Amino acid sequence: MSRRHFTFACEGNALAATLDAADGTTGLLLVSGGNEVRAGPWGSQARLGASLAAAGHPVLRFDRRGVGDSEGGNGSYRSSAADIAAALEAFRREQPQLTRIVAYGNCDAAAALALTGGAGCDALVLSNPWTFDEPTDATTPAEATPPAALRAHYRRRLADPAALKRLLTGQVSLRRLFGSLRKASAKPERSRLAGEIADGLAGFTGPVRLLLAGNDRTAQAFLGLWDRRDPRLRHCPGASHSFVEPQARDWLEQQLREVLADQRGT
């Protein structure tokens, strides 16, 4: 395994990339979420790339336009289709032995991969897909919180003795509490973005694995809008959004190793 940095072109801009090279014919394209650089949160993607390359799978990471070391304007995940396509082309050029490429994205990177219908990759691993529609000026943060996330929040609070003590001693606003409980009991309305993600995945012919972190609000919101019987779902109890816990990091890597090793990706 060797690591090197280079740039590739995307619509007239130079995008920064890091390649963990290996001899294997199945590689991983890592797509960063939010405005995170290609190293990932706390260097998690850099470590993941090194580990998977050591196991024989080439890994390419990149900064999309306007993020990190890349040129151009930051158009967010909804404008990243060209970036992903250019990264995929660069990956194949740098590792010509590749016959199969798996793409992994967390949060809005997962949404971006779904919205592009897989972006030309052979398999997808999507964790905690972002399903929140863009808020309007009239939407408050509390109103934007989906019922599924509120229910998960109150389940955790009810298991916390300190939280129960604050409730019993009058330190919690009952008006706000009952308002939140009413919202938590409401039937969730499917967001426009969730529908777009479903449509994008419906048009993708390759295998898909959907990973959900047990303690993540974004994952809870996704699950509240998705068919819980979907056999592609995998759950990691106790994991936070970026899978930073040691057991969650191991779990995520194992999921990726399974998809990389399995031609069906199931």
C-alpha positions as CSV (number, residue, x, y, z in Angstrom):
1,M,0.0,0.0,0.0
2,S,1.2,3.5,-0.8
3,R,-0.4,6.9,-0.3
4,R,0.0,9.9,-2.7
5,H,-1.8,13.2,-3.3
6,F,-2.7,14.6,-6.7
7,T,-5.3,16.8,-8.4
8,F,-7.9,16.1,-11.1
9,A,-10.1,18.4,-13.2
10,C,-13.8,19.1,-12.6
11,E,-15.4,21.6,-14.9
12,G,-12.3,23.8,-15.1
13,N,-11.4,23.5,-11.4
14,A,-8.6,21.4,-9.8
15,L,-9.9,19.1,-7.1
16,A,-7.5,17.6,-4.5
17,A,-7.4,13.9,-4.0
18,T,-5.7,11.3,-1.9
19,L,-5.1,7.8,-3.2
20,D,-4.3,4.8,-1.0
21,A,-3.1,2.5,-3.8
22,A,-3.4,-1.3,-3.8
23,D,-3.3,-4.1,-6.3
24,G,-7.0,-5.2,-5.8
25,T,-9.6,-5.0,-8.5
26,T,-12.3,-3.7,-6.2
27,G,-11.8,-0.2,-4.9
28,L,-13.6,2.2,-2.6
29,L,-14.5,5.8,-3.5
30,L,-15.0,7.8,-0.3
31,V,-17.3,10.8,-0.6
32,S,-17.1,13.3,2.3
33,G,-20.2,14.7,3.8
34,G,-21.0,18.3,4.7
35,N,-18.0,20.6,4.3
36,E,-15.6,18.0,5.7
37,V,-12.3,17.6,4.0
38,R,-11.2,14.3,2.6
39,A,-9.5,13.2,5.8
40,G,-12.9,12.9,7.3
41,P,-14.0,13.8,10.9
42,W,-11.0,13.3,13.2
43,G,-9.0,11.8,10.4
44,S,-11.4,8.8,10.2
45,Q,-11.5,8.6,6.4
46,A,-7.7,8.7,6.3
47,R,-7.4,5.8,8.7
48,L,-10.1,3.9,6.9
49,G,-8.4,4.4,3.6
50,A,-5.1,3.1,4.9
51,S,-6.7,0.1,6.6
52,L,-8.7,-1.0,3.5
53,A,-5.7,-0.5,1.2
54,A,-3.6,-2.6,3.4
55,A,-6.2,-5.3,2.9
56,G,-5.8,-5.0,-0.9
57,H,-8.5,-2.5,-1.8
58,P,-7.5,0.8,-3.4
59,V,-9.2,3.9,-1.8
60,L,-9.7,7.3,-3.3
61,R,-10.8,10.3,-1.2
62,F,-11.3,13.9,-2.5
63,D,-12.4,17.4,-1.6
64,R,-15.3,18.5,-3.7
65,R,-15.3,22.0,-5.2
66,G,-15.0,24.8,-2.7
67,V,-14.0,22.5,0.2
68,G,-10.6,21.9,1.6
69,D,-7.8,22.1,-0.9
70,S,-10.0,22.1,-4.0
71,E,-10.8,25.0,-6.2
72,G,-14.2,26.4,-7.2
73,G,-17.4,27.4,-5.5
74,N,-19.0,25.4,-2.7
75,G,-22.4,24.4,-4.1
76,S,-23.2,21.8,-1.4
77,Y,-24.1,18.2,-1.9
78,R,-26.8,19.0,-4.4
79,S,-24.2,20.3,-6.8
80,S,-21.7,17.5,-6.4
81,A,-22.7,15.1,-9.2
82,A,-20.0,16.4,-11.5
83,D,-17.4,16.2,-8.6
84,I,-18.3,12.6,-7.9
85,A,-18.2,11.7,-11.6
86,A,-14.8,13.3,-12.1
87,A,-13.4,11.6,-9.0
88,L,-14.6,8.2,-10.3
89,E,-12.9,8.8,-13.7
90,A,-9.7,9.8,-11.9
91,F,-9.9,6.7,-9.7
92,R,-10.1,4.5,-12.8
93,R,-7.3,6.3,-14.5
94,E,-5.0,6.0,-11.5
95,Q,-5.9,2.4,-10.8
96,P,-6.5,0.9,-14.2
97,Q,-6.9,-2.6,-12.8
98,L,-10.2,-1.8,-11.2
99,T,-13.2,-3.8,-12.4
100,R,-15.5,-2.8,-9.6
101,I,-15.9,0.4,-7.5
102,V,-17.9,0.7,-4.3
103,A,-18.9,4.2,-3.2
104,Y,-19.3,5.2,0.5
105,G,-20.9,8.4,1.8
106,N,-22.2,9.5,5.2
107,C,-25.0,12.1,5.8
108,D,-25.4,14.4,2.8
109,A,-22.7,12.5,0.9
110,A,-25.0,9.5,1.1
111,A,-27.9,11.6,-0.2
112,A,-25.7,12.9,-3.0
113,L,-24.8,9.4,-4.1
114,A,-28.4,8.4,-4.1
115,L,-29.6,11.5,-6.0
116,T,-27.1,10.7,-8.7
117,G,-28.4,7.2,-9.1
118,G,-25.1,5.7,-7.9
119,A,-22.9,8.1,-10.0
120,G,-21.7,5.2,-12.1
121,C,-20.4,3.1,-9.3
122,D,-21.1,-0.6,-9.0
123,A,-22.3,-0.7,-5.3
124,L,-23.3,1.8,-2.7
125,V,-22.8,1.9,1.1
126,L,-24.8,4.8,2.5
127,S,-24.7,5.7,6.2
128,N,-27.2,8.1,8.0
129,P,-28.6,9.6,4.8
130,W,-29.6,13.2,5.1
131,T,-33.4,13.6,4.5
132,F,-34.1,17.1,5.9
133,D,-35.6,19.4,3.4
134,E,-34.0,22.9,3.2
135,P,-35.7,24.9,6.0
136,T,-37.8,28.0,5.2
137,D,-37.5,31.3,7.0
138,A,-40.6,30.4,9.0
139,T,-39.2,27.1,10.2
140,T,-37.7,27.0,13.7
141,P,-35.1,24.4,14.8
142,A,-37.7,22.7,17.0
143,E,-40.2,22.6,14.1
144,A,-37.6,21.1,11.9
145,T,-36.9,18.2,14.2
146,P,-38.8,15.1,12.9
147,P,-41.1,13.0,15.1
148,A,-38.8,10.0,14.9
149,A,-35.9,11.9,16.3
150,L,-38.0,13.4,19.1
151,R,-39.2,9.9,20.1
152,A,-35.7,8.6,20.2
153,H,-34.7,11.7,22.3
154,Y,-37.4,11.1,24.9
155,R,-36.7,7.4,25.1
156,R,-33.1,8.3,26.2
157,R,-34.4,11.0,28.6
158,L,-36.8,8.6,30.3
159,A,-33.9,6.2,30.9
160,D,-31.8,9.0,32.6
161,P,-32.4,9.3,36.3
162,A,-31.1,12.9,36.4
163,A,-33.7,13.9,33.7
164,L,-36.5,12.3,35.6
165,K,-35.5,14.2,38.7
166,R,-35.6,17.5,36.9
167,L,-39.1,16.7,35.7
168,L,-40.4,15.7,39.1
169,T,-38.9,18.7,40.8
170,G,-40.5,21.2,38.3
171,Q,-37.3,22.1,36.5
172,V,-38.8,21.2,33.1
173,S,-41.4,23.4,31.3
174,L,-44.5,21.2,31.1
175,R,-45.9,23.4,28.3
176,R,-42.8,22.8,26.1
177,L,-42.7,19.1,27.1
178,F,-46.3,18.4,26.1
179,G,-45.8,20.4,22.9
180,S,-42.8,18.2,22.0
181,L,-44.7,15.0,23.0
182,R,-47.5,16.0,20.7
183,K,-45.1,16.4,17.8
184,A,-43.3,13.2,18.7
185,S,-46.6,11.3,18.4
186,A,-47.4,12.8,15.0
187,K,-47.3,10.6,11.9
188,P,-44.2,11.6,9.9
189,E,-44.6,13.3,6.6
190,R,-42.2,12.1,3.9
191,S,-39.7,14.8,3.1
192,R,-39.2,15.8,-0.6
193,L,-35.6,14.8,-0.3
194,A,-36.5,11.4,1.1
195,G,-38.6,10.8,-2.0
196,E,-35.8,11.9,-4.2
197,I,-33.4,9.5,-2.5
198,A,-35.9,6.6,-2.9
199,D,-36.3,7.5,-6.6
200,G,-32.6,7.6,-7.1
201,L,-32.0,4.3,-5.4
202,A,-34.9,2.7,-7.4
203,G,-33.0,3.5,-10.6
204,F,-29.7,2.0,-9.3
205,T,-29.2,-1.6,-10.5
206,G,-26.3,-2.4,-8.2
207,P,-26.4,-3.5,-4.5
208,V,-27.0,-1.0,-1.8
209,R,-26.3,-1.2,2.0
210,L,-27.9,1.3,4.3
211,L,-26.0,1.9,7.6
212,L,-27.7,3.6,10.6
213,A,-26.0,4.8,13.8
214,G,-28.1,4.1,16.8
215,N,-27.6,7.4,18.6
216,D,-27.7,9.7,15.5
217,R,-30.6,12.2,14.9
218,T,-30.1,12.1,11.2
219,A,-30.3,8.3,11.1
220,Q,-33.4,8.4,13.3
221,A,-35.1,10.8,10.9
222,F,-34.2,8.7,7.9
223,L,-35.6,5.5,9.6
224,G,-38.8,7.4,10.4
225,L,-39.3,8.0,6.7
226,W,-38.1,4.7,5.4
227,D,-39.5,1.2,5.2
228,R,-38.1,-0.5,8.3
229,R,-38.5,-3.9,6.6
230,D,-35.9,-2.9,4.0
231,P,-33.4,-5.8,4.0
232,R,-30.6,-3.4,3.1
233,L,-30.7,-1.8,6.5
234,R,-28.0,-2.4,9.0
235,H,-28.0,-0.9,12.6
236,C,-25.1,-0.1,14.8
237,P,-26.4,0.4,18.4
238,G,-24.7,3.1,20.4
239,A,-22.9,4.7,17.5
240,S,-22.8,8.4,16.9
241,H,-23.1,10.2,13.5
242,S,-19.5,9.7,12.4
243,F,-19.0,6.3,14.0
244,V,-16.2,7.6,16.2
245,E,-16.6,5.1,19.0
246,P,-14.1,2.2,18.8
247,Q,-16.7,-0.5,18.4
248,A,-18.6,1.7,15.8
249,R,-15.4,2.3,13.8
250,D,-14.7,-1.4,13.7
251,W,-18.3,-2.1,12.8
252,L,-18.3,0.4,9.9
253,E,-15.0,-1.0,8.5
254,Q,-16.4,-4.5,8.7
255,Q,-19.5,-3.4,6.7
256,L,-17.3,-1.9,4.0
257,R,-15.0,-4.9,3.9
258,E,-18.0,-7.2,3.4
259,V,-19.4,-5.2,0.5
260,L,-15.9,-4.9,-1.1
261,A,-15.3,-8.6,-0.8
262,D,-18.8,-9.7,-1.9
263,Q,-19.5,-9.2,-5.6
264,R,-23.2,-9.1,-4.8
265,G,-22.7,-6.5,-2.0
266,T,-25.5,-7.9,0.1
